[in-house]
Amino acid sequence: MVSKDLDFEELLKKYDYNFQKGDLVKGIVCGFDSQGVMVDIGAKTIAVVPTREAVDKDENIEEKFEKGKEYEFLIIKEEDEDGKFLLSKKKVDFAYAWKELEKAKAADETILGTIVSVVKGGVLVEISGVRGFVPSSQLRAKETDLEVGSKIELKILTLDNQQNNFILSNKKVYDDSAVEARKNVFSQIEPGQIVKGDVVRITDFGAFIDLGGIDGLLPLSQLSWRWIDHPTDILKVGDKIDVEVIAVDHDKQRVSLSLKNLEPDPWLEAEKQIKEGDKVEGTITRIKHFGAFVEVFSGVEALLPHSELEELQNETKKIFNVGDKIQTYILKFNPNDKRIALTVKEPKEEAPSDNE
């Protein structure tokens, strides 16, 4: 009788556990069934890791878990009436990955992420099973230039465990690594220099050119002597071009560039060939509410006032559009200010004075 009591006490000790929801436990994989992974954690019955808590959709459960091997799990549901616990492996992996990300952020380390999706406003990346977001403003390249599955260097901007908010930057990697290179470039660059660069980003107001450590701005107005609607009319990301440095701001670390300065100033040639009173044929390049801009000489635009354009349209019974040829006269020519005023009326020669 005593022996039986001792055996019962030993049995109780064997299952004397106090597992609770949220505990980390170690368990040995016993097998697999339709529910997921069967795990022995030392409880009365075998615990279960549901498939959704064991692997991602594209993973094979039997390839990820080895039968007979011990793993660490998180208890996500305390034992039910049958004494069965529900476990999670994915939450454990996530917690450990998150700790590594916190270390990386604290050390300002560069980490490698895999692009899993290109979405509106940026890209989704995965690092050690954790998905984060890289906004467009934090990308060196356009989203359209990035491919799903490709690797990208990143730095962590924000990491919020409670909100599961994980924001990264690709630009910060470049910015931080280019600090020394930027200093070297700024110590050598000065206005008037002709430098080589790569077009890395295009906006409505111009293009950013990588000069080998710093990005210089090539404004829309400095692209060409001709009227340009958008920088993509003559440039694309990846182009290698020569540009002239026209301004350097060492305090703000900004460089302004010009492409048109590498071409002869067409106004100098126009000054030799055009004079007030000349009849000229030109091409309409822009039409505004105050008049039409007409290219009367290669790279030189003149303004025909709106009232003059209306008068010509009434006379010719034709509506003029951008690209149309038009006959006008040079009314005023100020080469110093690079301005030409046009008229559709032939200027009258001034009558000689009585004193002549």
Secondary structure, DSSP 8 states (H G I E B T S, - for coil): -HHHHHHHHHHHHHT-----TT-EEEEEEEEE-SSEEEEE-SSSS-EEEEHHHH--TTS-HHHHS-TT-EEEEEEEE---TT---EEESHHHHHHHHHHHHHHHHHTT--EEEEEEEEETTEEEEEETTEEEEEEGGG-SS-GGG--TT-EEEEEEEEEETTTTEEEEESHHHHHHHTHHHHHHHHHH--TT-EEEEEEEEEETTEEEEE-SSSEEEEEGGGS-SS--S-GGGT--TT-EEEEEEEEEETTTTEEEEESGGGS--HHHHHHHH--TT-EEEEEEEEEETTEEEEEEETTEEEEEEHHHHHHHHHHHT----TT-EEEEEEEEEETTTTEEEEESS--------TT-
